[in-house]
Amino acid sequence: MAVNCFKCRYFRVTWEPANPRACTAYGFKTKQIPSAVVRQSSGMECLKFVPKQEGK
């Protein structure tokens, strides 16, 4: 199953035009979706995905 970063508590949007997305669990910023970077780098799906809590 593909990870949806937009539903992860560690996903952040940055103000940097060159790197508009970030993953605080892994500690990096990127132009791509963070889970795609993790998959390309490790060959595995993201293991740090935690769903956002609804209503917070």
All heavy atoms as atom14 arrays in JSON, in Angstrom:
{
  "sequence": "MAVNCFKCRYFRVTWEPANPRACTAYGFKTKQIPSAVVRQSSGMECLKFVPKQEGK",
  "atom14_mask": [
    [1, 1, 1, 1, 1, 1, 1, 1, 0, 0, 0, 0, 0, 0],
    [1, 1, 1, 1, 1, 0, 0, 0, 0, 0, 0, 0, 0, 0],
    [1, 1, 1, 1, 1, 1, 1, 0, 0, 0, 0, 0, 0, 0],
    [1, 1, 1, 1, 1, 1, 1, 1, 0, 0, 0, 0, 0, 0],
    [1, 1, 1, 1, 1, 1, 0, 0, 0, 0, 0, 0, 0, 0],
    [1, 1, 1, 1, 1, 1, 1, 1, 1, 1, 1, 0, 0, 0],
    [1, 1, 1, 1, 1, 1, 1, 1, 1, 0, 0, 0, 0, 0],
    [1, 1, 1, 1, 1, 1, 0, 0, 0, 0, 0, 0, 0, 0],
    [1, 1, 1, 1, 1, 1, 1, 1, 1, 1, 1, 0, 0, 0],
    [1, 1, 1, 1, 1, 1, 1, 1, 1, 1, 1, 1, 0, 0],
    [1, 1, 1, 1, 1, 1, 1, 1, 1, 1, 1, 0, 0, 0],
    [1, 1, 1, 1, 1, 1, 1, 1, 1, 1, 1, 0, 0, 0],
    [1, 1, 1, 1, 1, 1, 1, 0, 0, 0, 0, 0, 0, 0],
    [1, 1, 1, 1, 1, 1, 1, 0, 0, 0, 0, 0, 0, 0],
    [1, 1, 1, 1, 1, 1, 1, 1, 1, 1, 1, 1, 1, 1],
    [1, 1, 1, 1, 1, 1, 1, 1, 1, 0, 0, 0, 0, 0],
    [1, 1, 1, 1, 1, 1, 1, 0, 0, 0, 0, 0, 0, 0],
    [1, 1, 1, 1, 1, 0, 0, 0, 0, 0, 0, 0, 0, 0],
    [1, 1, 1, 1, 1, 1, 1, 1, 0, 0, 0, 0, 0, 0],
    [1, 1, 1, 1, 1, 1, 1, 0, 0, 0, 0, 0, 0, 0],
    [1, 1, 1, 1, 1, 1, 1, 1, 1, 1, 1, 0, 0, 0],
    [1, 1, 1, 1, 1, 0, 0, 0, 0, 0, 0, 0, 0, 0],
    [1, 1, 1, 1, 1, 1, 0, 0, 0, 0, 0, 0, 0, 0],
    [1, 1, 1, 1, 1, 1, 1, 0, 0, 0, 0, 0, 0, 0],
    [1, 1, 1, 1, 1, 0, 0, 0, 0, 0, 0, 0, 0, 0],
    [1, 1, 1, 1, 1, 1, 1, 1, 1, 1, 1, 1, 0, 0],
    [1, 1, 1, 1, 0, 0, 0, 0, 0, 0, 0, 0, 0, 0],
    [1, 1, 1, 1, 1, 1, 1, 1, 1, 1, 1, 0, 0, 0],
    [1, 1, 1, 1, 1, 1, 1, 1, 1, 0, 0, 0, 0, 0],
    [1, 1, 1, 1, 1, 1, 1, 0, 0, 0, 0, 0, 0, 0],
    [1, 1, 1, 1, 1, 1, 1, 1, 1, 0, 0, 0, 0, 0],
    [1, 1, 1, 1, 1, 1, 1, 1, 1, 0, 0, 0, 0, 0],
    [1, 1, 1, 1, 1, 1, 1, 1, 0, 0, 0, 0, 0, 0],
    [1, 1, 1, 1, 1, 1, 1, 0, 0, 0, 0, 0, 0, 0],
    [1, 1, 1, 1, 1, 1, 0, 0, 0, 0, 0, 0, 0, 0],
    [1, 1, 1, 1, 1, 0, 0, 0, 0, 0, 0, 0, 0, 0],
    [1, 1, 1, 1, 1, 1, 1, 0, 0, 0, 0, 0, 0, 0],
    [1, 1, 1, 1, 1, 1, 1, 0, 0, 0, 0, 0, 0, 0],
    [1, 1, 1, 1, 1, 1, 1, 1, 1, 1, 1, 0, 0, 0],
    [1, 1, 1, 1, 1, 1, 1, 1, 1, 0, 0, 0, 0, 0],
    [1, 1, 1, 1, 1, 1, 0, 0, 0, 0, 0, 0, 0, 0],
    [1, 1, 1, 1, 1, 1, 0, 0, 0, 0, 0, 0, 0, 0],
    [1, 1, 1, 1, 0, 0, 0, 0, 0, 0, 0, 0, 0, 0],
    [1, 1, 1, 1, 1, 1, 1, 1, 0, 0, 0, 0, 0, 0],
    [1, 1, 1, 1, 1, 1, 1, 1, 1, 0, 0, 0, 0, 0],
    [1, 1, 1, 1, 1, 1, 0, 0, 0, 0, 0, 0, 0, 0],
    [1, 1, 1, 1, 1, 1, 1, 1, 0, 0, 0, 0, 0, 0],
    [1, 1, 1, 1, 1, 1, 1, 1, 1, 0, 0, 0, 0, 0],
    [1, 1, 1, 1, 1, 1, 1, 1, 1, 1, 1, 0, 0, 0],
    [1, 1, 1, 1, 1, 1, 1, 0, 0, 0, 0, 0, 0, 0],
    [1, 1, 1, 1, 1, 1, 1, 0, 0, 0, 0, 0, 0, 0],
    [1, 1, 1, 1, 1, 1, 1, 1, 1, 0, 0, 0, 0, 0],
    [1, 1, 1, 1, 1, 1, 1, 1, 1, 0, 0, 0, 0, 0],
    [1, 1, 1, 1, 1, 1, 1, 1, 1, 0, 0, 0, 0, 0],
    [1, 1, 1, 1, 0, 0, 0, 0, 0, 0, 0, 0, 0, 0],
    [1, 1, 1, 1, 1, 1, 1, 1, 1, 0, 0, 0, 0, 0]
  ],
  "atom14_positions": [
    [[0.84, -1.19, 0.0], [0.0, 0.0, 0.0], [0.88, 1.24, 0.0], [1.8, 1.36, 0.8], [-0.89, -0.02, 1.23], [-1.79, 1.18, 1.35], [-2.81, 1.09, 2.83], [-2.1, 2.4, 3.75], [0.0, 0.0, 0.0], [0.0, 0.0, 0.0], [0.0, 0.0, 0.0], [0.0, 0.0, 0.0], [0.0, 0.0, 0.0], [0.0, 0.0, 0.0]],
    [[0.6, 2.18, -0.86], [1.36, 3.42, -0.94], [0.98, 4.34, 0.22], [-0.18, 4.44, 0.59], [1.12, 4.11, -2.26], [0.0, 0.0, 0.0], [0.0, 0.0, 0.0], [0.0, 0.0, 0.0], [0.0, 0.0, 0.0], [0.0, 0.0, 0.0], [0.0, 0.0, 0.0], [0.0, 0.0, 0.0], [0.0, 0.0, 0.0], [0.0, 0.0, 0.0]],
    [[1.97, 5.0, 0.78], [1.76, 5.93, 1.9], [1.29, 7.28, 1.35], [1.84, 7.79, 0.38], [3.08, 6.09, 2.68], [2.94, 7.16, 3.75], [3.49, 4.78, 3.3], [0.0, 0.0, 0.0], [0.0, 0.0, 0.0], [0.0, 0.0, 0.0], [0.0, 0.0, 0.0], [0.0, 0.0, 0.0], [0.0, 0.0, 0.0], [0.0, 0.0, 0.0]],
    [[0.29, 7.86, 1.99], [-0.2, 9.19, 1.62], [0.35, 10.2, 2.62], [-0.17, 10.34, 3.72], [-1.73, 9.22, 1.61], [-2.28, 10.55, 1.15], [-1.56, 11.54, 1.05], [-3.56, 10.58, 0.88], [0.0, 0.0, 0.0], [0.0, 0.0, 0.0], [0.0, 0.0, 0.0], [0.0, 0.0, 0.0], [0.0, 0.0, 0.0], [0.0, 0.0, 0.0]],
    [[1.41, 10.89, 2.24], [2.06, 11.85, 3.14], [1.11, 12.94, 3.63], [1.26, 13.43, 4.74], [3.26, 12.5, 2.45], [4.64, 11.38, 2.2], [0.0, 0.0, 0.0], [0.0, 0.0, 0.0], [0.0, 0.0, 0.0], [0.0, 0.0, 0.0], [0.0, 0.0, 0.0], [0.0, 0.0, 0.0], [0.0, 0.0, 0.0], [0.0, 0.0, 0.0]],
    [[0.16, 13.31, 2.81], [-0.77, 14.38, 3.19], [-1.63, 13.99, 4.39], [-2.22, 14.84, 5.03], [-1.65, 14.77, 2.01], [-0.87, 15.4, 0.89], [-0.58, 14.67, -0.25], [-0.41, 16.7, 0.99], [0.15, 15.25, -1.28], [0.32, 17.28, -0.04], [0.6, 16.55, -1.18], [0.0, 0.0, 0.0], [0.0, 0.0, 0.0], [0.0, 0.0, 0.0]],
    [[-1.68, 12.69, 4.71], [-2.45, 12.22, 5.86], [-1.55, 11.8, 7.02], [-2.01, 11.2, 7.98], [-3.34, 11.05, 5.44], [-4.4, 11.48, 4.45], [-5.36, 10.39, 4.15], [-6.43, 10.92, 3.2], [-7.55, 10.03, 3.08], [0.0, 0.0, 0.0], [0.0, 0.0, 0.0], [0.0, 0.0, 0.0], [0.0, 0.0, 0.0], [0.0, 0.0, 0.0]],
    [[-0.26, 12.14, 6.94], [0.71, 11.76, 7.97], [1.0, 12.93, 8.9], [1.13, 14.07, 8.46], [2.02, 11.3, 7.31], [3.28, 10.79, 8.5], [0.0, 0.0, 0.0], [0.0, 0.0, 0.0], [0.0, 0.0, 0.0], [0.0, 0.0, 0.0], [0.0, 0.0, 0.0], [0.0, 0.0, 0.0], [0.0, 0.0, 0.0], [0.0, 0.0, 0.0]],
    [[1.14, 12.64, 10.18], [1.4, 13.7, 11.16], [2.78, 14.32, 11.0], [3.04, 15.4, 11.49], [1.2, 13.2, 12.58], [2.31, 12.31, 13.07], [2.27, 12.06, 14.56], [0.92, 11.8, 15.0], [0.59, 11.46, 16.22], [1.5, 11.32, 17.13], [-0.65, 11.23, 16.55], [0.0, 0.0, 0.0], [0.0, 0.0, 0.0], [0.0, 0.0, 0.0]],
    [[3.71, 13.66, 10.31], [5.06, 14.16, 10.14], [5.25, 15.0, 8.87], [6.29, 15.6, 8.67], [6.06, 13.01, 10.13], [6.07, 12.24, 11.42], [5.73, 10.89, 11.44], [6.41, 12.85, 12.61], [5.73, 10.18, 12.62], [6.41, 12.15, 13.8], [6.08, 10.82, 13.8], [6.08, 10.12, 14.98], [0.0, 0.0, 0.0], [0.0, 0.0, 0.0]],
    [[4.24, 15.06, 8.04], [4.32, 15.84, 6.8], [4.15, 17.33, 7.1], [3.28, 17.72, 7.87], [3.24, 15.38, 5.81], [3.22, 16.18, 4.54], [4.15, 15.95, 3.55], [2.27, 17.16, 4.33], [4.13, 16.68, 2.37], [2.24, 17.9, 3.17], [3.18, 17.66, 2.18], [0.0, 0.0, 0.0], [0.0, 0.0, 0.0], [0.0, 0.0, 0.0]],
    [[4.99, 18.15, 6.49], [4.9, 19.61, 6.64], [5.06, 20.28, 5.29], [5.73, 19.76, 4.41], [6.01, 20.14, 7.56], [5.98, 19.62, 8.97], [4.8, 20.2, 9.75], [4.79, 19.73, 11.12], [4.13, 18.65, 11.55], [3.45, 17.92, 10.7], [4.15, 18.3, 12.8], [0.0, 0.0, 0.0], [0.0, 0.0, 0.0], [0.0, 0.0, 0.0]],
    [[4.46, 21.45, 5.15], [4.65, 22.29, 3.97], [5.6, 23.4, 4.41], [5.4, 24.02, 5.46], [3.3, 22.88, 3.49], [3.52, 23.85, 2.35], [2.37, 21.76, 3.07], [0.0, 0.0, 0.0], [0.0, 0.0, 0.0], [0.0, 0.0, 0.0], [0.0, 0.0, 0.0], [0.0, 0.0, 0.0], [0.0, 0.0, 0.0], [0.0, 0.0, 0.0]],
    [[6.63, 23.65, 3.61], [7.61, 24.68, 3.96], [7.37, 25.94, 3.12], [6.58, 25.93, 2.18], [9.05, 24.2, 3.69], [9.3, 24.2, 2.29], [9.29, 22.81, 4.26], [0.0, 0.0, 0.0], [0.0, 0.0, 0.0], [0.0, 0.0, 0.0], [0.0, 0.0, 0.0], [0.0, 0.0, 0.0], [0.0, 0.0, 0.0], [0.0, 0.0, 0.0]],
    [[8.1, 26.99, 3.44], [8.02, 28.24, 2.68], [9.11, 28.3, 1.62], [9.28, 29.31, 0.96], [8.14, 29.43, 3.61], [6.93, 29.64, 4.44], [6.72, 29.19, 5.72], [5.74, 30.31, 4.06], [5.47, 29.56, 6.15], [4.84, 30.26, 5.14], [5.33, 30.97, 2.9], [3.59, 30.83, 5.11], [4.07, 31.54, 2.87], [3.21, 31.46, 3.96]],
    [[9.89, 27.24, 1.47], [11.0, 27.22, 0.53], [10.53, 26.76, -0.85], [10.13, 25.61, -1.0], [12.1, 26.29, 1.03], [12.7, 26.71, 2.35], [13.72, 25.73, 2.85], [14.39, 25.08, 2.03], [13.83, 25.61, 4.08], [0.0, 0.0, 0.0], [0.0, 0.0, 0.0], [0.0, 0.0, 0.0], [0.0, 0.0, 0.0], [0.0, 0.0, 0.0]],
    [[10.59, 27.63, -1.86], [10.14, 27.24, -3.2], [10.91, 26.04, -3.77], [10.34, 25.22, -4.48], [10.38, 28.48, -4.04], [10.39, 29.61, -3.07], [10.95, 29.04, -1.8], [0.0, 0.0, 0.0], [0.0, 0.0, 0.0], [0.0, 0.0, 0.0], [0.0, 0.0, 0.0], [0.0, 0.0, 0.0], [0.0, 0.0, 0.0], [0.0, 0.0, 0.0]],
    [[12.19, 25.91, -3.43], [13.0, 24.8, -3.95], [12.66, 23.48, -3.25], [12.85, 22.41, -3.84], [14.48, 25.1, -3.77], [0.0, 0.0, 0.0], [0.0, 0.0, 0.0], [0.0, 0.0, 0.0], [0.0, 0.0, 0.0], [0.0, 0.0, 0.0], [0.0, 0.0, 0.0], [0.0, 0.0, 0.0], [0.0, 0.0, 0.0], [0.0, 0.0, 0.0]],
    [[12.18, 23.55, -2.02], [11.84, 22.35, -1.24], [10.54, 22.59, -0.47], [10.56, 22.83, 0.74], [12.97, 22.01, -0.26], [14.22, 21.63, -0.98], [14.23, 20.7, -1.77], [15.3, 22.35, -0.73], [0.0, 0.0, 0.0], [0.0, 0.0, 0.0], [0.0, 0.0, 0.0], [0.0, 0.0, 0.0], [0.0, 0.0, 0.0], [0.0, 0.0, 0.0]],
    [[9.41, 22.52, -1.15], [8.15, 22.89, -0.5], [7.54, 21.86, 0.45], [6.58, 22.16, 1.13], [7.22, 23.14, -1.69], [7.77, 22.27, -2.77], [9.25, 22.26, -2.57], [0.0, 0.0, 0.0], [0.0, 0.0, 0.0], [0.0, 0.0, 0.0], [0.0, 0.0, 0.0], [0.0, 0.0, 0.0], [0.0, 0.0, 0.0], [0.0, 0.0, 0.0]],
    [[8.1, 20.65, 0.5], [7.54, 19.61, 1.36], [8.62, 19.08, 2.31], [9.79, 19.04, 1.97], [7.01, 18.47, 0.51], [5.9, 18.93, -0.41], [5.45, 17.82, -1.33], [4.41, 18.31, -2.22], [4.59, 18.59, -3.49], [5.77, 18.4, -4.05], [3.59, 19.04, -4.22], [0.0, 0.0, 0.0], [0.0, 0.0, 0.0], [0.0, 0.0, 0.0]],
    [[8.18, 18.65, 3.49], [9.15, 18.15, 4.47], [8.57, 16.98, 5.24], [7.36, 16.83, 5.39], [9.52, 19.26, 5.44], [0.0, 0.0, 0.0], [0.0, 0.0, 0.0], [0.0, 0.0, 0.0], [0.0, 0.0, 0.0], [0.0, 0.0, 0.0], [0.0, 0.0, 0.0], [0.0, 0.0, 0.0], [0.0, 0.0, 0.0], [0.0, 0.0, 0.0]],
    [[9.49, 16.16, 5.74], [9.13, 15.05, 6.64], [9.91, 15.26, 7.93], [11.15, 15.21, 7.93], [9.5, 13.72, 6.01], [9.21, 12.33, 7.14], [0.0, 0.0, 0.0], [0.0, 0.0, 0.0], [0.0, 0.0, 0.0], [0.0, 0.0, 0.0], [0.0, 0.0, 0.0], [0.0, 0.0, 0.0], [0.0, 0.0, 0.0], [0.0, 0.0, 0.0]],
    [[9.21, 15.52, 9.02], [9.89, 15.75, 10.28], [10.36, 14.45, 10.92], [11.27, 14.47, 11.74], [9.01, 16.54, 11.26], [7.79, 15.83, 11.49], [8.7, 17.92, 10.72], [0.0, 0.0, 0.0], [0.0, 0.0, 0.0], [0.0, 0.0, 0.0], [0.0, 0.0, 0.0], [0.0, 0.0, 0.0], [0.0, 0.0, 0.0], [0.0, 0.0, 0.0]],
    [[9.77, 13.33, 10.56], [10.2, 12.03, 11.11], [11.6, 11.69, 10.6], [12.46, 11.25, 11.36], [9.23, 10.93, 10.74], [0.0, 0.0, 0.0], [0.0, 0.0, 0.0], [0.0, 0.0, 0.0], [0.0, 0.0, 0.0], [0.0, 0.0, 0.0], [0.0, 0.0, 0.0], [0.0, 0.0, 0.0], [0.0, 0.0, 0.0], [0.0, 0.0, 0.0]],
    [[11.84, 11.9, 9.31], [13.15, 11.6, 8.73], [14.06, 12.82, 8.7], [15.26, 12.7, 8.51], [12.99, 11.06, 7.31], [12.53, 9.62, 7.27], [11.25, 9.29, 6.88], [13.4, 8.59, 7.61], [10.83, 7.97, 6.83], [12.99, 7.27, 7.57], [11.7, 6.96, 7.18], [11.3, 5.66, 7.14], [0.0, 0.0, 0.0], [0.0, 0.0, 0.0]],
    [[13.49, 14.01, 8.86], [14.28, 15.22, 8.95], [14.83, 15.74, 7.63], [15.97, 16.19, 7.57], [0.0, 0.0, 0.0], [0.0, 0.0, 0.0], [0.0, 0.0, 0.0], [0.0, 0.0, 0.0], [0.0, 0.0, 0.0], [0.0, 0.0, 0.0], [0.0, 0.0, 0.0], [0.0, 0.0, 0.0], [0.0, 0.0, 0.0], [0.0, 0.0, 0.0]],
    [[14.02, 15.71, 6.57], [14.48, 16.28, 5.31], [13.38, 17.07, 4.62], [12.2, 16.91, 4.92], [15.02, 15.19, 4.37], [13.99, 14.22, 3.85], [13.28, 14.51, 2.7], [13.74, 13.03, 4.49], [12.33, 13.63, 2.2], [12.8, 12.13, 4.0], [12.1, 12.43, 2.86], [0.0, 0.0, 0.0], [0.0, 0.0, 0.0], [0.0, 0.0, 0.0]],
    [[13.8, 17.95, 3.7], [12.89, 18.74, 2.87], [13.13, 18.32, 1.43], [14.24, 17.95, 1.05], [13.19, 20.23, 3.02], [12.96, 20.74, 4.41], [13.37, 22.19, 4.52], [13.28, 22.66, 5.96], [13.8, 24.02, 6.11], [0.0, 0.0, 0.0], [0.0, 0.0, 0.0], [0.0, 0.0, 0.0], [0.0, 0.0, 0.0], [0.0, 0.0, 0.0]],
    [[12.07, 18.4, 0.61], [12.17, 17.92, -0.76], [11.15, 18.59, -1.66], [10.17, 19.17, -1.18], [11.99, 16.39, -0.82], [12.13, 15.94, -2.16], [10.63, 15.97, -0.29], [0.0, 0.0, 0.0], [0.0, 0.0, 0.0], [0.0, 0.0, 0.0], [0.0, 0.0, 0.0], [0.0, 0.0, 0.0], [0.0, 0.0, 0.0], [0.0, 0.0, 0.0]],
    [[11.39, 18.51, -2.94], [10.42, 19.0, -3.92], [9.36, 17.91, -4.19], [8.23, 18.2, -4.52], [11.14, 19.36, -5.21], [10.25, 20.04, -6.22], [11.06, 20.68, -7.31], [10.6, 22.1, -7.41], [11.5, 23.01, -8.0], [0.0, 0.0, 0.0], [0.0, 0.0, 0.0], [0.0, 0.0, 0.0], [0.0, 0.0, 0.0], [0.0, 0.0, 0.0]],
    [[9.75, 16.66, -4.02], [8.87, 15.52, -4.26], [8.03, 15.23, -3.01], [8.23, 15.82, -1.97], [9.68, 14.28, -4.6], [10.56, 14.41, -5.81], [11.42, 13.18, -5.99], [11.5, 12.31, -5.13], [12.08, 13.11, -7.13], [0.0, 0.0, 0.0], [0.0, 0.0, 0.0], [0.0, 0.0, 0.0], [0.0, 0.0, 0.0], [0.0, 0.0, 0.0]],
    [[7.15, 14.27, -3.14], [6.43, 13.77, -1.98], [7.42, 12.96, -1.14], [8.13, 12.11, -1.68], [5.24, 12.87, -2.42], [4.25, 13.68, -3.26], [4.55, 12.23, -1.23], [3.56, 14.79, -2.52], [0.0, 0.0, 0.0], [0.0, 0.0, 0.0], [0.0, 0.0, 0.0], [0.0, 0.0, 0.0], [0.0, 0.0, 0.0], [0.0, 0.0, 0.0]],
    [[7.53, 13.22, 0.16], [8.54, 12.54, 0.97], [8.52, 11.01, 0.89], [9.58, 10.38, 0.85], [8.24, 13.02, 2.4], [7.67, 14.39, 2.19], [6.84, 14.27, 0.93], [0.0, 0.0, 0.0], [0.0, 0.0, 0.0], [0.0, 0.0, 0.0], [0.0, 0.0, 0.0], [0.0, 0.0, 0.0], [0.0, 0.0, 0.0], [0.0, 0.0, 0.0]],
    [[7.35, 10.39, 0.83], [7.3, 8.93, 0.76], [7.94, 8.41, -0.54], [8.52, 7.33, -0.56], [5.87, 8.41, 0.89], [5.07, 8.89, -0.17], [0.0, 0.0, 0.0], [0.0, 0.0, 0.0], [0.0, 0.0, 0.0], [0.0, 0.0, 0.0], [0.0, 0.0, 0.0], [0.0, 0.0, 0.0], [0.0, 0.0, 0.0], [0.0, 0.0, 0.0]],
    [[7.87, 9.21, -1.61], [8.51, 8.81, -2.87], [10.03, 8.85, -2.73], [10.73, 7.98, -3.25], [8.05, 9.72, -4.0], [0.0, 0.0, 0.0], [0.0, 0.0, 0.0], [0.0, 0.0, 0.0], [0.0, 0.0, 0.0], [0.0, 0.0, 0.0], [0.0, 0.0, 0.0], [0.0, 0.0, 0.0], [0.0, 0.0, 0.0], [0.0, 0.0, 0.0]],
    [[10.54, 9.83, -2.01], [11.98, 9.93, -1.77], [12.45, 8.74, -0.93], [13.48, 8.13, -1.22], [12.33, 11.26, -1.06], [13.8, 11.3, -0.68], [11.98, 12.43, -1.94], [0.0, 0.0, 0.0], [0.0, 0.0, 0.0], [0.0, 0.0, 0.0], [0.0, 0.0, 0.0], [0.0, 0.0, 0.0], [0.0, 0.0, 0.0], [0.0, 0.0, 0.0]],
    [[11.7, 8.38, 0.09], [12.04, 7.24, 0.94], [12.06, 5.96, 0.1], [12.98, 5.16, 0.19], [11.05, 7.1, 2.12], [11.26, 5.79, 2.87], [11.21, 8.28, 3.07], [0.0, 0.0, 0.0], [0.0, 0.0, 0.0], [0.0, 0.0, 0.0], [0.0, 0.0, 0.0], [0.0, 0.0, 0.0], [0.0, 0.0, 0.0], [0.0, 0.0, 0.0]],
    [[11.04, 5.77, -0.75], [10.97, 4.58, -1.6], [12.14, 4.52, -2.57], [12.75, 3.47, -2.76], [9.65, 4.54, -2.36], [9.39, 3.22, -3.04], [8.04, 3.13, -3.75], [6.95, 3.85, -3.13], [6.43, 5.0, -3.59], [6.9, 5.55, -4.68], [5.44, 5.58, -2.97], [0.0, 0.0, 0.0], [0.0, 0.0, 0.0], [0.0, 0.0, 0.0]],
    [[12.49, 5.66, -3.18], [13.61, 5.7, -4.11], [14.94, 5.44, -3.41], [15.82, 4.79, -3.96], [13.68, 7.07, -4.81], [12.58, 7.29, -5.81], [12.56, 8.73, -6.32], [13.34, 9.57, -5.9], [11.63, 9.01, -7.22], [0.0, 0.0, 0.0], [0.0, 0.0, 0.0], [0.0, 0.0, 0.0], [0.0, 0.0, 0.0], [0.0, 0.0, 0.0]],
    [[15.09, 5.94, -2.2], [16.35, 5.81, -1.47], [16.55, 4.42, -0.87], [17.64, 3.88, -0.9], [16.41, 6.83, -0.33], [16.34, 8.13, -0.84], [0.0, 0.0, 0.0], [0.0, 0.0, 0.0], [0.0, 0.0, 0.0], [0.0, 0.0, 0.0], [0.0, 0.0, 0.0], [0.0, 0.0, 0.0], [0.0, 0.0, 0.0], [0.0, 0.0, 0.0]],
    [[15.48, 3.86, -0.32], [15.6, 2.59, 0.42], [15.02, 1.39, -0.3], [15.32, 0.26, 0.07], [14.93, 2.72, 1.78], [13.51, 2.82, 1.62], [0.0, 0.0, 0.0], [0.0, 0.0, 0.0], [0.0, 0.0, 0.0], [0.0, 0.0, 0.0], [0.0, 0.0, 0.0], [0.0, 0.0, 0.0], [0.0, 0.0, 0.0], [0.0, 0.0, 0.0]],
    [[14.14, 1.66, -1.27], [13.45, 0.54, -1.94], [12.27, 0.01, -1.14], [11.66, -0.98, -1.51], [0.0, 0.0, 0.0], [0.0, 0.0, 0.0], [0.0, 0.0, 0.0], [0.0, 0.0, 0.0], [0.0, 0.0, 0.0], [0.0, 0.0, 0.0], [0.0, 0.0, 0.0], [0.0, 0.0, 0.0], [0.0, 0.0, 0.0], [0.0, 0.0, 0.0]],
    [[11.97, 0.67, -0.02], [10.86, 0.24, 0.85], [9.87, 1.38, 1.01], [10.21, 2.54, 0.83], [11.4, -0.15, 2.23], [12.37, -1.29, 2.22], [13.11, -1.59, 3.84], [11.67, -1.83, 4.85], [0.0, 0.0, 0.0], [0.0, 0.0, 0.0], [0.0, 0.0, 0.0], [0.0, 0.0, 0.0], [0.0, 0.0, 0.0], [0.0, 0.0, 0.0]],
    [[8.65, 1.02, 1.4], [7.66, 2.05, 1.74], [8.09, 2.71, 3.05], [8.84, 2.15, 3.84], [6.27, 1.42, 1.9], [5.68, 0.86, 0.63], [5.41, 1.91, -0.44], [5.1, 3.07, -0.1], [5.51, 1.56, -1.62], [0.0, 0.0, 0.0], [0.0, 0.0, 0.0], [0.0, 0.0, 0.0], [0.0, 0.0, 0.0], [0.0, 0.0, 0.0]],
    [[7.59, 3.91, 3.29], [7.9, 4.65, 4.51], [7.44, 3.84, 5.74], [6.3, 3.39, 5.81], [7.19, 5.99, 4.49], [7.42, 6.94, 6.0], [0.0, 0.0, 0.0], [0.0, 0.0, 0.0], [0.0, 0.0, 0.0], [0.0, 0.0, 0.0], [0.0, 0.0, 0.0], [0.0, 0.0, 0.0], [0.0, 0.0, 0.0], [0.0, 0.0, 0.0]],
    [[8.34, 3.69, 6.7], [8.03, 2.94, 7.91], [7.64, 3.85, 9.08], [7.3, 3.38, 10.15], [9.23, 2.09, 8.32], [9.65, 1.05, 7.29], [10.92, 0.35, 7.75], [8.55, 0.05, 7.03], [0.0, 0.0, 0.0], [0.0, 0.0, 0.0], [0.0, 0.0, 0.0], [0.0, 0.0, 0.0], [0.0, 0.0, 0.0], [0.0, 0.0, 0.0]],
    [[7.68, 5.17, 8.86], [7.39, 6.11, 9.95], [6.02, 6.78, 9.8], [5.71, 7.7, 10.53], [8.49, 7.15, 10.03], [9.82, 6.51, 10.37], [10.79, 7.49, 10.92], [12.07, 6.76, 11.29], [12.88, 7.52, 12.19], [0.0, 0.0, 0.0], [0.0, 0.0, 0.0], [0.0, 0.0, 0.0], [0.0, 0.0, 0.0], [0.0, 0.0, 0.0]],
    [[5.21, 6.31, 8.88], [3.88, 6.89, 8.67], [3.03, 6.72, 9.92], [2.91, 5.63, 10.47], [3.18, 6.23, 7.48], [1.76, 6.69, 7.31], [1.48, 7.88, 6.69], [0.71, 5.93, 7.77], [0.18, 8.32, 6.52], [-0.6, 6.35, 7.62], [-0.86, 7.56, 6.98], [0.0, 0.0, 0.0], [0.0, 0.0, 0.0], [0.0, 0.0, 0.0]],
    [[2.45, 7.84, 10.38], [1.51, 7.84, 11.5], [0.35, 8.72, 11.07], [0.54, 9.9, 10.75], [2.15, 8.41, 12.79], [1.12, 8.48, 13.91], [3.35, 7.58, 13.2], [0.0, 0.0, 0.0], [0.0, 0.0, 0.0], [0.0, 0.0, 0.0], [0.0, 0.0, 0.0], [0.0, 0.0, 0.0], [0.0, 0.0, 0.0], [0.0, 0.0, 0.0]],
    [[-0.87, 8.17, 11.04], [-2.02, 8.99, 10.59], [-2.24, 10.2, 11.5], [-2.04, 10.13, 12.71], [-3.21, 8.03, 10.7], [-2.62, 6.67, 10.79], [-1.25, 6.82, 11.38], [0.0, 0.0, 0.0], [0.0, 0.0, 0.0], [0.0, 0.0, 0.0], [0.0, 0.0, 0.0], [0.0, 0.0, 0.0], [0.0, 0.0, 0.0], [0.0, 0.0, 0.0]],
    [[-2.65, 11.3, 10.88], [-3.0, 12.5, 11.65], [-4.23, 12.19, 12.49], [-5.1, 11.42, 12.07], [-3.35, 13.65, 10.71], [-2.18, 14.22, 9.98], [-2.63, 15.37, 9.12], [-1.48, 15.95, 8.35], [-1.9, 17.03, 7.45], [0.0, 0.0, 0.0], [0.0, 0.0, 0.0], [0.0, 0.0, 0.0], [0.0, 0.0, 0.0], [0.0, 0.0, 0.0]],
    [[-4.32, 12.83, 13.64], [-5.5, 12.68, 14.47], [-6.57, 13.61, 13.94], [-6.31, 14.79, 13.68], [-5.2, 13.02, 15.92], [-4.29, 12.0, 16.57], [-4.02, 12.35, 18.02], [-4.27, 13.46, 18.47], [-3.48, 11.4, 18.75], [0.0, 0.0, 0.0], [0.0, 0.0, 0.0], [0.0, 0.0, 0.0], [0.0, 0.0, 0.0], [0.0, 0.0, 0.0]],
    [[-7.75, 13.12, 13.74], [-8.86, 13.92, 13.24], [-9.27, 14.96, 14.27], [-9.28, 14.69, 15.46], [-10.07, 13.02, 12.91], [-9.8, 12.07, 11.76], [-9.55, 12.77, 10.45], [-10.21, 13.79, 10.17], [-8.69, 12.3, 9.69], [0.0, 0.0, 0.0], [0.0, 0.0, 0.0], [0.0, 0.0, 0.0], [0.0, 0.0, 0.0], [0.0, 0.0, 0.0]],
    [[-9.58, 16.16, 13.8], [-10.09, 17.21, 14.66], [-9.01, 17.98, 15.41], [-9.32, 18.78, 16.28], [0.0, 0.0, 0.0], [0.0, 0.0, 0.0], [0.0, 0.0, 0.0], [0.0, 0.0, 0.0], [0.0, 0.0, 0.0], [0.0, 0.0, 0.0], [0.0, 0.0, 0.0], [0.0, 0.0, 0.0], [0.0, 0.0, 0.0], [0.0, 0.0, 0.0]],
    [[-7.75, 17.73, 15.1], [-6.68, 18.46, 15.79], [-5.76, 19.12, 14.8], [-5.63, 18.8, 13.71], [-5.87, 17.53, 16.67], [-6.68, 17.08, 17.85], [-5.79, 16.38, 18.86], [-6.64, 16.02, 20.06], [-5.9, 15.5, 21.14], [0.0, 0.0, 0.0], [0.0, 0.0, 0.0], [0.0, 0.0, 0.0], [0.0, 0.0, 0.0], [0.0, 0.0, 0.0]]
  ]
}
